[in-house]
């Protein structure tokens, strides 16, 4: 039996978009801190524009957006999609995990693993043979989370500034 204090994963709804915009902005800001030349900074309207972007993805048939909540409060989200063969990535059909974000105040609760597993289950239910993702080189905590959940390194993005 579950209690209201137990975390639960469910599909995101339009009512969640404000929180998702805030969490997406945290993701953008963290990446920008990692490497401000590679990752763009947030702006005054980032929360709204990111929420609008995720809102545009909610009804796409090959997209999955899940939230994890506790006591009715959204603490994180996962955004993933089902993609076909990608010759640029030399990859066959796969699930792609685009975002996995947990509110920084709740990261020690193992919510990331629970949300990740729910996203992987949702992708597997759509018949993907594998799931791929990208993690920032400096984001060692995320890399450890993914490794603990069966992911292995396969590619390294390298960036060089022009000029």
Secondary structure, 3 states (H helix, E strand, C coil): CCCCCCCEEEECCHHHHHHHHHHHHHHHHHHHHHCCCCCCCCCCCHHHHHHHHHHHHCCCCCEEEEEEEECCEEEEEEEEEEECCECCCCECCEEEEEEEEECHHHHHHCHHHHHHHHHHHHHHHCCCCCEEECCCCCCHHHHHHHHHCCCCCCCCCCCCCCC
